[in-house]
Amino acid sequence: MILKFGIQIAMIVCVCANVSERKLRAVVAEGATTLREVRQQCGAGAGCGACHDAIRHCVRQCRAEAQIASVELAAAATQSLATA
Ligand code: FES
């Protein structure tokens, strides 16, 4: 997502299927972990294939962000229990 002049602009990752980065992130949040699963759930990557690397990158990035968030949450919970 790009902010330009305070306006959110959707990044289209797959032009063939008109799938934005936001939609791709939602599909990954719902459980897609591979290009094939993304294709099955939203159609991204089913056309010319030019977006395949971008989709794989987005999936890896989303999963890494989710993993960091869960580690931070666990650390916060541990710290909260330690101070209670
Ligand atoms: S741009 Fe995604 S399949 Fe063509």
Residues whose N, C-alpha, C, O or C-beta is under 5 A from the ligand:
A	BS01	FES	V13 C14 V15 C16 G45 A46 G47 C48 G49 A50 C51
